[in-house]
Amino acid sequence: MKTFGLVGYPLGHSFSKKYFTEKFENEGLVDHQYVNFEIESIAKFPGIFDLYENIAGLNCTIPYKQQIMAFLHEIDDEAKAVGAVNTVKILNTAEGLRLKGFNTDVIGFEGSLRPMLNDNHKKALILGTGGASKAVKFILSKLGIDYISASIEEELYENEIRYSNITEATIAERTVIINATPLGTSPKIETCADIPYTAITDQHVLFDLVYNPEETLFMKKGREQGAKAKNGLEMLHKQAEAAWKIWNS
């Protein structure tokens, strides 16, 4: 049995297992399975290989997209540039298993965001500074979109601000707003980032990396102001198919 799986914590919100299980069923891959590796600490990551003999590929999600890099033998150049890994290819060698990290979030995010943009979308506000935001920053830079990130961390780095410093003027200027936090994820669907939503207009684009529920409170508040909004489900599908290609190449 070929085993694929998702590493993260918690994983109750994730659609990855459902997506790949259905994919295996639809494509007649009866010797394939997808498992959730819900580990409370990244230190437990090596132990999953003792549980399953034939792990062929892994996805990685919150909060381990950066922490998992320390356990890999090799990291793809693009994933290095992003600073986060969400896909791990397992290579069987004479010396044993070798793990190579990739980032397919960049493929998924670019493919999902780009159709929403027009020439007026020159500046962005990213909500969150964790591993999920890394791919967002990479693609915004690639697209020539200036960005700042809202952080809850004690220390601020370049291009980061406090949520308390996000004003109506900030929102008016930055017409692309991306939620790269877990806020609003089921079951805590009543939560969203504390920003001045009343400054959002029909010129804004809101992208939420969260995909469960289908419409987050962040998206709802944006749509109420006339903005375009999209969740992260299409991004998930695109990055999952990119991961599948990596595992089978």
C-alpha positions in Angstrom: 0.0 0.0 0.0 1.4 3.4 -1.1 0.8 5.9 1.7 0.6 9.7 1.2 -0.4 12.1 4.0 -0.6 15.4 5.6 1.5 16.7 8.5 0.2 19.4 10.7 -1.8 20.3 13.8 -4.7 20.5 14.1 -6.1 18.8 11.0 -9.8 18.7 11.6 -10.3 21.6 9.1 -8.3 20.0 6.2 -9.8 18.8 3.0 -6.6 17.2 1.7 -7.5 13.7 2.9 -10.9 13.9 1.2 -9.4 15.3 -2.0 -6.8 12.6 -2.4 -9.0 9.8 -1.2 -11.6 10.7 -3.8 -8.8 11.1 -6.4 -7.5 7.6 -5.7 -11.0 6.1 -5.9 -11.8 7.9 -9.2 -8.5 6.9 -10.8 -8.7 3.2 -9.6 -5.6 3.5 -7.4 -6.7 0.9 -4.9 -3.2 0.4 -3.5 -3.0 4.1 -2.5 -4.1 5.7 0.8 -3.9 9.2 2.3 -3.5 9.6 6.0 -3.6 12.6 8.4 -0.5 12.8 10.5 -1.8 15.1 13.3 1.3 15.6 15.5 1.4 18.1 18.4 5.1 18.8 17.9 7.3 18.7 14.8 9.7 16.7 16.9 7.3 13.7 16.4 7.7 14.0 12.6 10.4 11.3 12.1 8.2 8.8 14.1 5.5 8.7 11.3 7.9 6.6 9.2 7.8 4.0 11.9 4.1 3.8 11.6 3.9 3.2 7.8 6.5 1.3 5.8 5.8 2.8 2.4 5.3 6.6 2.7 5.6 7.9 -0.8 4.8 11.6 -0.4 3.7 14.2 2.2 1.9 17.5 2.4 2.7 19.9 5.2 0.4 22.5 6.7 0.0 24.9 9.6 2.0 25.3 11.8 5.0 23.3 10.4 5.7 24.7 6.9 8.9 26.3 8.2 9.8 23.9 11.0 9.8 20.8 8.8 12.7 22.2 6.7 15.1 21.2 9.4 14.2 17.5 8.9 14.8 17.4 5.1 17.9 16.3 3.3 17.3 18.6 0.4 15.1 21.6 -0.5 14.1 22.8 -3.9 15.5 26.2 -4.9 12.1 27.8 -5.1 11.0 26.5 -1.7 14.3 27.9 -0.3 13.5 31.3 -1.8 10.0 31.1 -0.4 11.2 30.0 3.0 8.6 27.3 3.6 7.8 23.8 2.5 4.4 22.3 2.0 5.3 19.2 -0.1 7.8 16.5 0.6 9.0 13.9 -1.9 10.3 10.7 -0.4 13.3 9.2 -2.3 14.3 5.6 -1.7 18.1 5.4 -2.0 20.8 2.9 -1.2 21.6 5.0 1.9 17.9 4.9 3.0 15.1 7.4 2.7 15.9 10.9 1.6 13.4 13.7 1.9 13.2 16.6 -0.5 11.1 19.7 0.2 9.0 21.7 -2.3 6.5 24.5 -2.2 3.4 24.1 -4.4 1.5 26.8 -2.5 3.1 29.3 -4.9 1.6 27.4 -7.9 -1.8 27.2 -6.3 -1.8 30.8 -5.0 -0.7 32.4 -8.3 -3.1 30.4 -10.4 -6.0 31.3 -8.1 -5.2 34.9 -7.5 -4.1 36.1 -10.9 -7.5 36.0 -12.6 -8.9 38.4 -9.9 -6.4 41.1 -10.6 -6.4 44.1 -12.9 -4.0 47.0 -13.5 -5.4 48.9 -10.4 -4.2 46.2 -8.0 -0.7 47.5 -7.2 -0.6 47.3 -3.4 -1.5 44.5 -1.0 -2.0 43.9 2.7 -1.2 40.4 4.0 -2.8 39.4 7.3 -0.4 37.1 9.0 3.4 36.4 8.9 3.5 32.7 9.4 4.5 29.9 7.0 1.4 30.4 4.9 2.3 34.0 4.2 5.7 33.0 2.6 4.2 31.8 -0.7 1.9 34.8 -0.8 4.9 37.2 -0.5 6.8 35.3 -3.1 4.0 35.5 -5.7 3.2 39.2 -4.9 6.8 40.1 -5.5 6.8 38.1 -8.7 3.7 40.0 -9.9 5.2 43.4 -8.9 2.7 44.1 -6.2 4.0 46.0 -3.2 3.0 44.5 0.1 3.0 45.0 3.9 2.2 42.3 6.4 0.2 42.6 9.7 1.8 40.8 12.5 0.9 39.7 16.0 4.5 38.9 16.9 6.5 40.9 19.5 9.2 41.8 17.0 8.4 43.5 13.7 10.5 42.9 10.6 10.8 44.7 7.3 7.4 45.5 5.7 5.5 44.5 8.8 3.0 46.5 10.9 0.8 46.0 13.9 -2.9 45.3 13.3 -3.6 48.4 15.5 -1.8 50.5 12.9 -4.1 49.4 10.0 -6.2 52.5 9.3 -8.9 53.2 6.8 -6.3 54.9 4.7 -4.2 51.7 4.7 -7.2 49.8 3.5 -8.1 52.4 0.8 -4.5 52.3 -0.5 -4.1 48.5 -0.5 -6.8 47.1 -2.8 -5.6 43.5 -2.4 -6.1 42.0 1.0 -5.0 38.4 1.8 -5.8 36.5 4.9 -2.9 34.2 5.6 -4.0 33.4 9.1 -6.2 30.5 10.4 -8.8 33.0 11.6 -12.3 32.0 10.5 -11.4 28.3 10.0 -14.1 25.9 11.0 -15.3 25.4 13.7 -14.3 28.9 14.9 -16.1 30.5 11.9 -17.2 33.6 13.9 -13.6 35.0 13.9 -11.8 37.3 11.5 -8.9 39.8 11.5 -9.7 43.1 13.2 -9.3 45.6 10.4 -11.5 48.5 9.3 -13.7 46.6 6.8 -15.9 49.7 6.2 -13.0 51.2 4.1 -13.2 48.3 1.6 -14.7 49.1 -1.8 -15.8 47.5 -5.0 -12.3 48.0 -6.2 -10.9 45.6 -3.6 -10.0 41.9 -4.0 -10.0 39.8 -0.9 -8.4 36.4 -0.9 -8.7 34.0 2.0 -6.3 31.0 2.2 -8.9 29.4 4.5 -11.3 27.2 2.5 -13.5 25.7 5.3 -16.1 27.2 5.6 -16.8 28.1 2.0 -17.4 31.7 2.9 -15.4 33.0 5.9 -16.4 36.0 7.9 -13.5 37.9 6.3 -14.9 37.2 2.9 -18.5 38.1 3.9 -17.4 41.4 5.3 -15.6 42.2 2.1 -18.5 41.2 -0.1 -20.8 43.4 1.9 -18.7 46.3 0.8 -18.8 45.2 -2.9 -15.4 43.6 -3.0 -14.5 40.4 -5.0 -13.7 37.6 -2.6 -12.3 34.1 -3.1 -11.5 31.3 -0.6 -8.5 28.9 -0.7 -10.2 25.8 -2.2 -9.1 26.4 -5.8 -5.6 27.1 -4.5 -5.7 23.8 -2.6 -6.7 21.9 -5.7 -4.0 23.5 -7.8 -1.2 22.9 -5.2 -2.4 19.3 -4.6 -2.2 18.4 -8.3 1.3 20.1 -8.4 2.3 17.9 -5.4 1.0 14.8 -7.1 3.2 15.5 -10.1 6.2 16.0 -7.9 5.6 12.7 -6.0 5.3 10.8 -9.3 8.1 12.5 -11.3 
